[in-house]
């Protein structure tokens, strides 16, 4: 099963076992988080209701992305500025993509 999730202003197509790099999320390595904004979900060519699908992920690491160099220059004015930036990011491993209703039903059955 796959899902399209939105986090950090970007959209990602994920399936169980995928590794993705997203904008920085709160948490330490080893923590489990739930990606809440599911836009689309399906299996093969069949689509399912995205409102009932939950995506769980494990934080692998907090890291920095590649450096972006910003260089400004104005000709014949002796004006040069060089600046670098490295964006903070979180590496995630998708642990499960599935319907939350069935998991909640299993938990209540186990409790009874």
Chimera marker file (.cmm) of the C-alpha trace (Angstrom):
<marker_set name="trace">
<marker id="1" x="0.000" y="0.000" z="0.000" r="1" g="1" b="0" radius="0.5"/>
<marker id="2" x="1.226" y="3.515" z="-0.758" r="1" g="1" b="0" radius="0.5"/>
<marker id="3" x="0.255" y="6.977" z="0.457" r="1" g="1" b="0" radius="0.5"/>
<marker id="4" x="0.920" y="10.581" z="-0.512" r="1" g="1" b="0" radius="0.5"/>
<marker id="5" x="1.752" y="12.631" z="2.600" r="1" g="1" b="0" radius="0.5"/>
<marker id="6" x="2.458" y="16.336" z="3.028" r="1" g="1" b="0" radius="0.5"/>
<marker id="7" x="5.031" y="17.581" z="5.516" r="1" g="1" b="0" radius="0.5"/>
<marker id="8" x="7.186" y="20.677" z="5.502" r="1" g="1" b="0" radius="0.5"/>
<marker id="9" x="5.303" y="22.122" z="2.510" r="1" g="1" b="0" radius="0.5"/>
<marker id="10" x="6.319" y="19.220" z="0.257" r="1" g="1" b="0" radius="0.5"/>
<marker id="11" x="4.552" y="16.036" z="-0.824" r="1" g="1" b="0" radius="0.5"/>
<marker id="12" x="6.068" y="12.545" z="-0.677" r="1" g="1" b="0" radius="0.5"/>
<marker id="13" x="4.904" y="9.196" z="-2.059" r="1" g="1" b="0" radius="0.5"/>
<marker id="14" x="5.680" y="6.613" z="0.612" r="1" g="1" b="0" radius="0.5"/>
<marker id="15" x="5.264" y="2.889" z="1.142" r="1" g="1" b="0" radius="0.5"/>
<marker id="16" x="6.230" y="0.640" z="4.024" r="1" g="1" b="0" radius="0.5"/>
<marker id="17" x="10.025" y="0.353" z="4.319" r="1" g="1" b="0" radius="0.5"/>
<marker id="18" x="10.831" y="3.567" z="2.389" r="1" g="1" b="0" radius="0.5"/>
<marker id="19" x="13.410" y="6.044" z="3.661" r="1" g="1" b="0" radius="0.5"/>
<marker id="20" x="12.792" y="9.754" z="3.074" r="1" g="1" b="0" radius="0.5"/>
<marker id="21" x="14.430" y="13.051" z="4.077" r="1" g="1" b="0" radius="0.5"/>
<marker id="22" x="11.955" y="15.752" z="5.176" r="1" g="1" b="0" radius="0.5"/>
<marker id="23" x="12.129" y="19.207" z="6.745" r="1" g="1" b="0" radius="0.5"/>
<marker id="24" x="13.153" y="19.086" z="10.410" r="1" g="1" b="0" radius="0.5"/>
<marker id="25" x="10.593" y="17.464" z="12.728" r="1" g="1" b="0" radius="0.5"/>
<marker id="26" x="10.692" y="17.411" z="16.537" r="1" g="1" b="0" radius="0.5"/>
<marker id="27" x="12.053" y="14.214" z="18.052" r="1" g="1" b="0" radius="0.5"/>
<marker id="28" x="15.176" y="12.181" z="18.679" r="1" g="1" b="0" radius="0.5"/>
<marker id="29" x="16.618" y="9.237" z="16.765" r="1" g="1" b="0" radius="0.5"/>
<marker id="30" x="14.545" y="6.123" z="17.462" r="1" g="1" b="0" radius="0.5"/>
<marker id="31" x="11.302" y="7.978" z="18.173" r="1" g="1" b="0" radius="0.5"/>
<marker id="32" x="8.121" y="6.965" z="16.333" r="1" g="1" b="0" radius="0.5"/>
<marker id="33" x="5.932" y="9.675" z="14.808" r="1" g="1" b="0" radius="0.5"/>
<marker id="34" x="2.700" y="9.748" z="12.838" r="1" g="1" b="0" radius="0.5"/>
<marker id="35" x="2.483" y="11.738" z="9.615" r="1" g="1" b="0" radius="0.5"/>
<marker id="36" x="-1.008" y="13.173" z="9.843" r="1" g="1" b="0" radius="0.5"/>
<marker id="37" x="-1.617" y="14.971" z="6.551" r="1" g="1" b="0" radius="0.5"/>
<marker id="38" x="-2.397" y="12.052" z="4.186" r="1" g="1" b="0" radius="0.5"/>
<marker id="39" x="-3.594" y="13.337" z="0.797" r="1" g="1" b="0" radius="0.5"/>
<marker id="40" x="-4.074" y="10.092" z="-1.125" r="1" g="1" b="0" radius="0.5"/>
<marker id="41" x="-3.751" y="6.376" z="-0.446" r="1" g="1" b="0" radius="0.5"/>
<marker id="42" x="-4.093" y="3.229" z="-2.475" r="1" g="1" b="0" radius="0.5"/>
<marker id="43" x="-2.914" y="-0.207" z="-3.452" r="1" g="1" b="0" radius="0.5"/>
<marker id="44" x="-1.846" y="-0.646" z="-7.080" r="1" g="1" b="0" radius="0.5"/>
<marker id="45" x="-4.520" y="1.048" z="-9.216" r="1" g="1" b="0" radius="0.5"/>
<marker id="46" x="-7.161" y="1.073" z="-6.440" r="1" g="1" b="0" radius="0.5"/>
<marker id="47" x="-7.546" y="4.202" z="-4.320" r="1" g="1" b="0" radius="0.5"/>
<marker id="48" x="-8.890" y="4.223" z="-0.771" r="1" g="1" b="0" radius="0.5"/>
<marker id="49" x="-10.232" y="6.895" z="1.577" r="1" g="1" b="0" radius="0.5"/>
<marker id="50" x="-7.215" y="8.935" z="2.702" r="1" g="1" b="0" radius="0.5"/>
<marker id="51" x="-9.000" y="10.086" z="5.856" r="1" g="1" b="0" radius="0.5"/>
<marker id="52" x="-8.864" y="6.575" z="7.325" r="1" g="1" b="0" radius="0.5"/>
<marker id="53" x="-5.207" y="5.928" z="6.490" r="1" g="1" b="0" radius="0.5"/>
<marker id="54" x="-2.403" y="6.525" z="8.987" r="1" g="1" b="0" radius="0.5"/>
<marker id="55" x="1.304" y="6.645" z="8.198" r="1" g="1" b="0" radius="0.5"/>
<marker id="56" x="3.786" y="5.806" z="10.958" r="1" g="1" b="0" radius="0.5"/>
<marker id="57" x="7.500" y="6.504" z="10.687" r="1" g="1" b="0" radius="0.5"/>
<marker id="58" x="10.617" y="6.062" z="12.785" r="1" g="1" b="0" radius="0.5"/>
<marker id="59" x="13.201" y="8.847" z="13.029" r="1" g="1" b="0" radius="0.5"/>
<marker id="60" x="16.565" y="7.539" z="11.843" r="1" g="1" b="0" radius="0.5"/>
<marker id="61" x="18.578" y="10.725" z="12.417" r="1" g="1" b="0" radius="0.5"/>
<marker id="62" x="18.533" y="14.514" z="12.541" r="1" g="1" b="0" radius="0.5"/>
<marker id="63" x="20.954" y="15.829" z="9.911" r="1" g="1" b="0" radius="0.5"/>
<marker id="64" x="21.805" y="18.720" z="7.596" r="1" g="1" b="0" radius="0.5"/>
<marker id="65" x="21.287" y="18.734" z="3.839" r="1" g="1" b="0" radius="0.5"/>
<marker id="66" x="23.804" y="19.757" z="1.191" r="1" g="1" b="0" radius="0.5"/>
<marker id="67" x="25.261" y="23.254" z="1.356" r="1" g="1" b="0" radius="0.5"/>
<marker id="68" x="23.702" y="25.949" z="-0.816" r="1" g="1" b="0" radius="0.5"/>
<marker id="69" x="26.070" y="28.798" z="-1.760" r="1" g="1" b="0" radius="0.5"/>
<marker id="70" x="24.572" y="32.259" z="-2.277" r="1" g="1" b="0" radius="0.5"/>
<marker id="71" x="26.892" y="34.570" z="-4.220" r="1" g="1" b="0" radius="0.5"/>
<marker id="72" x="26.007" y="38.168" z="-5.053" r="1" g="1" b="0" radius="0.5"/>
<marker id="73" x="28.064" y="40.409" z="-7.302" r="1" g="1" b="0" radius="0.5"/>
<marker id="74" x="27.586" y="43.813" z="-8.897" r="1" g="1" b="0" radius="0.5"/>
<marker id="75" x="29.853" y="44.518" z="-11.807" r="1" g="1" b="0" radius="0.5"/>
<marker id="76" x="32.309" y="47.413" z="-11.587" r="1" g="1" b="0" radius="0.5"/>
<marker id="77" x="31.311" y="48.343" z="-8.021" r="1" g="1" b="0" radius="0.5"/>
<marker id="78" x="33.687" y="46.081" z="-6.064" r="1" g="1" b="0" radius="0.5"/>
<marker id="79" x="30.652" y="44.411" z="-4.438" r="1" g="1" b="0" radius="0.5"/>
<marker id="80" x="30.839" y="40.700" z="-3.667" r="1" g="1" b="0" radius="0.5"/>
<marker id="81" x="29.035" y="38.744" z="-0.940" r="1" g="1" b="0" radius="0.5"/>
<marker id="82" x="29.299" y="35.013" z="-0.366" r="1" g="1" b="0" radius="0.5"/>
<marker id="83" x="27.001" y="33.193" z="2.026" r="1" g="1" b="0" radius="0.5"/>
<marker id="84" x="26.316" y="29.501" z="2.654" r="1" g="1" b="0" radius="0.5"/>
<marker id="85" x="23.321" y="27.701" z="4.132" r="1" g="1" b="0" radius="0.5"/>
<marker id="86" x="22.632" y="24.122" z="5.230" r="1" g="1" b="0" radius="0.5"/>
<marker id="87" x="18.991" y="23.249" z="5.877" r="1" g="1" b="0" radius="0.5"/>
<marker id="88" x="18.099" y="21.085" z="8.883" r="1" g="1" b="0" radius="0.5"/>
<marker id="89" x="16.351" y="17.834" z="7.924" r="1" g="1" b="0" radius="0.5"/>
<marker id="90" x="15.044" y="14.625" z="9.466" r="1" g="1" b="0" radius="0.5"/>
<marker id="91" x="15.644" y="11.168" z="8.006" r="1" g="1" b="0" radius="0.5"/>
<marker id="92" x="12.581" y="8.908" z="8.331" r="1" g="1" b="0" radius="0.5"/>
<marker id="93" x="11.925" y="5.197" z="7.793" r="1" g="1" b="0" radius="0.5"/>
<marker id="94" x="8.265" y="4.448" z="7.047" r="1" g="1" b="0" radius="0.5"/>
<marker id="95" x="7.181" y="1.621" z="9.356" r="1" g="1" b="0" radius="0.5"/>
<marker id="96" x="3.526" y="1.235" z="8.390" r="1" g="1" b="0" radius="0.5"/>
<marker id="97" x="0.959" y="2.543" z="5.937" r="1" g="1" b="0" radius="0.5"/>
<marker id="98" x="-2.565" y="1.379" z="6.654" r="1" g="1" b="0" radius="0.5"/>
<marker id="99" x="-6.010" y="2.097" z="7.944" r="1" g="1" b="0" radius="0.5"/>
<marker id="100" x="-6.148" y="3.400" z="11.500" r="1" g="1" b="0" radius="0.5"/>
<marker id="101" x="-9.639" y="1.994" z="12.115" r="1" g="1" b="0" radius="0.5"/>
<marker id="102" x="-8.522" y="-1.638" z="11.905" r="1" g="1" b="0" radius="0.5"/>
<marker id="103" x="-5.604" y="-1.028" z="14.291" r="1" g="1" b="0" radius="0.5"/>
<marker id="104" x="-7.892" y="0.712" z="16.789" r="1" g="1" b="0" radius="0.5"/>
<marker id="105" x="-10.358" y="-2.201" z="16.590" r="1" g="1" b="0" radius="0.5"/>
<marker id="106" x="-7.561" y="-4.703" z="17.274" r="1" g="1" b="0" radius="0.5"/>
<marker id="107" x="-6.419" y="-2.723" z="20.329" r="1" g="1" b="0" radius="0.5"/>
<marker id="108" x="-9.945" y="-2.652" z="21.790" r="1" g="1" b="0" radius="0.5"/>
<marker id="109" x="-10.382" y="-6.387" z="21.148" r="1" g="1" b="0" radius="0.5"/>
<marker id="110" x="-7.123" y="-7.127" z="22.943" r="1" g="1" b="0" radius="0.5"/>
<marker id="111" x="-8.165" y="-4.973" z="25.907" r="1" g="1" b="0" radius="0.5"/>
<marker id="112" x="-11.527" y="-6.773" z="26.343" r="1" g="1" b="0" radius="0.5"/>
<link id1="1" id2="2" r="1" g="1" b="0" radius="0.2"/>
<link id1="2" id2="3" r="1" g="1" b="0" radius="0.2"/>
<link id1="3" id2="4" r="1" g="1" b="0" radius="0.2"/>
<link id1="4" id2="5" r="1" g="1" b="0" radius="0.2"/>
<link id1="5" id2="6" r="1" g="1" b="0" radius="0.2"/>
<link id1="6" id2="7" r="1" g="1" b="0" radius="0.2"/>
<link id1="7" id2="8" r="1" g="1" b="0" radius="0.2"/>
<link id1="8" id2="9" r="1" g="1" b="0" radius="0.2"/>
<link id1="9" id2="10" r="1" g="1" b="0" radius="0.2"/>
<link id1="10" id2="11" r="1" g="1" b="0" radius="0.2"/>
<link id1="11" id2="12" r="1" g="1" b="0" radius="0.2"/>
<link id1="12" id2="13" r="1" g="1" b="0" radius="0.2"/>
<link id1="13" id2="14" r="1" g="1" b="0" radius="0.2"/>
<link id1="14" id2="15" r="1" g="1" b="0" radius="0.2"/>
<link id1="15" id2="16" r="1" g="1" b="0" radius="0.2"/>
<link id1="16" id2="17" r="1" g="1" b="0" radius="0.2"/>
<link id1="17" id2="18" r="1" g="1" b="0" radius="0.2"/>
<link id1="18" id2="19" r="1" g="1" b="0" radius="0.2"/>
<link id1="19" id2="20" r="1" g="1" b="0" radius="0.2"/>
<link id1="20" id2="21" r="1" g="1" b="0" radius="0.2"/>
<link id1="21" id2="22" r="1" g="1" b="0" radius="0.2"/>
<link id1="22" id2="23" r="1" g="1" b="0" radius="0.2"/>
<link id1="23" id2="24" r="1" g="1" b="0" radius="0.2"/>
<link id1="24" id2="25" r="1" g="1" b="0" radius="0.2"/>
<link id1="25" id2="26" r="1" g="1" b="0" radius="0.2"/>
<link id1="26" id2="27" r="1" g="1" b="0" radius="0.2"/>
<link id1="27" id2="28" r="1" g="1" b="0" radius="0.2"/>
<link id1="28" id2="29" r="1" g="1" b="0" radius="0.2"/>
<link id1="29" id2="30" r="1" g="1" b="0" radius="0.2"/>
<link id1="30" id2="31" r="1" g="1" b="0" radius="0.2"/>
<link id1="31" id2="32" r="1" g="1" b="0" radius="0.2"/>
<link id1="32" id2="33" r="1" g="1" b="0" radius="0.2"/>
<link id1="33" id2="34" r="1" g="1" b="0" radius="0.2"/>
<link id1="34" id2="35" r="1" g="1" b="0" radius="0.2"/>
<link id1="35" id2="36" r="1" g="1" b="0" radius="0.2"/>
<link id1="36" id2="37" r="1" g="1" b="0" radius="0.2"/>
<link id1="37" id2="38" r="1" g="1" b="0" radius="0.2"/>
<link id1="38" id2="39" r="1" g="1" b="0" radius="0.2"/>
<link id1="39" id2="40" r="1" g="1" b="0" radius="0.2"/>
<link id1="40" id2="41" r="1" g="1" b="0" radius="0.2"/>
<link id1="41" id2="42" r="1" g="1" b="0" radius="0.2"/>
<link id1="42" id2="43" r="1" g="1" b="0" radius="0.2"/>
<link id1="43" id2="44" r="1" g="1" b="0" radius="0.2"/>
<link id1="44" id2="45" r="1" g="1" b="0" radius="0.2"/>
<link id1="45" id2="46" r="1" g="1" b="0" radius="0.2"/>
<link id1="46" id2="47" r="1" g="1" b="0" radius="0.2"/>
<link id1="47" id2="48" r="1" g="1" b="0" radius="0.2"/>
<link id1="48" id2="49" r="1" g="1" b="0" radius="0.2"/>
<link id1="49" id2="50" r="1" g="1" b="0" radius="0.2"/>
<link id1="50" id2="51" r="1" g="1" b="0" radius="0.2"/>
<link id1="51" id2="52" r="1" g="1" b="0" radius="0.2"/>
<link id1="52" id2="53" r="1" g="1" b="0" radius="0.2"/>
<link id1="53" id2="54" r="1" g="1" b="0" radius="0.2"/>
<link id1="54" id2="55" r="1" g="1" b="0" radius="0.2"/>
<link id1="55" id2="56" r="1" g="1" b="0" radius="0.2"/>
<link id1="56" id2="57" r="1" g="1" b="0" radius="0.2"/>
<link id1="57" id2="58" r="1" g="1" b="0" radius="0.2"/>
<link id1="58" id2="59" r="1" g="1" b="0" radius="0.2"/>
<link id1="59" id2="60" r="1" g="1" b="0" radius="0.2"/>
<link id1="60" id2="61" r="1" g="1" b="0" radius="0.2"/>
<link id1="61" id2="62" r="1" g="1" b="0" radius="0.2"/>
<link id1="62" id2="63" r="1" g="1" b="0" radius="0.2"/>
<link id1="63" id2="64" r="1" g="1" b="0" radius="0.2"/>
<link id1="64" id2="65" r="1" g="1" b="0" radius="0.2"/>
<link id1="65" id2="66" r="1" g="1" b="0" radius="0.2"/>
<link id1="66" id2="67" r="1" g="1" b="0" radius="0.2"/>
<link id1="67" id2="68" r="1" g="1" b="0" radius="0.2"/>
<link id1="68" id2="69" r="1" g="1" b="0" radius="0.2"/>
<link id1="69" id2="70" r="1" g="1" b="0" radius="0.2"/>
<link id1="70" id2="71" r="1" g="1" b="0" radius="0.2"/>
<link id1="71" id2="72" r="1" g="1" b="0" radius="0.2"/>
<link id1="72" id2="73" r="1" g="1" b="0" radius="0.2"/>
<link id1="73" id2="74" r="1" g="1" b="0" radius="0.2"/>
<link id1="74" id2="75" r="1" g="1" b="0" radius="0.2"/>
<link id1="75" id2="76" r="1" g="1" b="0" radius="0.2"/>
<link id1="76" id2="77" r="1" g="1" b="0" radius="0.2"/>
<link id1="77" id2="78" r="1" g="1" b="0" radius="0.2"/>
<link id1="78" id2="79" r="1" g="1" b="0" radius="0.2"/>
<link id1="79" id2="80" r="1" g="1" b="0" radius="0.2"/>
<link id1="80" id2="81" r="1" g="1" b="0" radius="0.2"/>
<link id1="81" id2="82" r="1" g="1" b="0" radius="0.2"/>
<link id1="82" id2="83" r="1" g="1" b="0" radius="0.2"/>
<link id1="83" id2="84" r="1" g="1" b="0" radius="0.2"/>
<link id1="84" id2="85" r="1" g="1" b="0" radius="0.2"/>
<link id1="85" id2="86" r="1" g="1" b="0" radius="0.2"/>
<link id1="86" id2="87" r="1" g="1" b="0" radius="0.2"/>
<link id1="87" id2="88" r="1" g="1" b="0" radius="0.2"/>
<link id1="88" id2="89" r="1" g="1" b="0" radius="0.2"/>
<link id1="89" id2="90" r="1" g="1" b="0" radius="0.2"/>
<link id1="90" id2="91" r="1" g="1" b="0" radius="0.2"/>
<link id1="91" id2="92" r="1" g="1" b="0" radius="0.2"/>
<link id1="92" id2="93" r="1" g="1" b="0" radius="0.2"/>
<link id1="93" id2="94" r="1" g="1" b="0" radius="0.2"/>
<link id1="94" id2="95" r="1" g="1" b="0" radius="0.2"/>
<link id1="95" id2="96" r="1" g="1" b="0" radius="0.2"/>
<link id1="96" id2="97" r="1" g="1" b="0" radius="0.2"/>
<link id1="97" id2="98" r="1" g="1" b="0" radius="0.2"/>
<link id1="98" id2="99" r="1" g="1" b="0" radius="0.2"/>
<link id1="99" id2="100" r="1" g="1" b="0" radius="0.2"/>
<link id1="100" id2="101" r="1" g="1" b="0" radius="0.2"/>
<link id1="101" id2="102" r="1" g="1" b="0" radius="0.2"/>
<link id1="102" id2="103" r="1" g="1" b="0" radius="0.2"/>
<link id1="103" id2="104" r="1" g="1" b="0" radius="0.2"/>
<link id1="104" id2="105" r="1" g="1" b="0" radius="0.2"/>
<link id1="105" id2="106" r="1" g="1" b="0" radius="0.2"/>
<link id1="106" id2="107" r="1" g="1" b="0" radius="0.2"/>
<link id1="107" id2="108" r="1" g="1" b="0" radius="0.2"/>
<link id1="108" id2="109" r="1" g="1" b="0" radius="0.2"/>
<link id1="109" id2="110" r="1" g="1" b="0" radius="0.2"/>
<link id1="110" id2="111" r="1" g="1" b="0" radius="0.2"/>
<link id1="111" id2="112" r="1" g="1" b="0" radius="0.2"/>
</marker_set>
